[in-house]
Amino acid sequence: MRSMFLSVWDDFSAWVSVGWSDVTYIIVMCGLGILAMMGILAFFKGDKYHKDKKPFKWATLVGCLICVGLIALFSAARFT
């Protein structure tokens, strides 16, 4: 079972490091970084127009955490 997971990781790492060009990697990382920053800013800023409702949108925080997780995953795959 462990060798199967290592095989999947090796295939994924080779796909990110060899299959993607440097430009593609930079575009994907910048796009995910921008989406993560927009999500965290939207989470802390909240809704201006509905002050009586709960201003935090938890979906934006979850989306931000997913983007940050993907950034970490792609970075680990590229540089290990």
Buried (B, 14 or more C-beta within 10 A) or exposed (E): EEEEEEEEEEEBBEEBBEEBEEEEBEEBBEEBEEBBEBBBEBBEEBEEEEEEEEEBBEEBBEBBEBBBEBBEEBEEBBEE
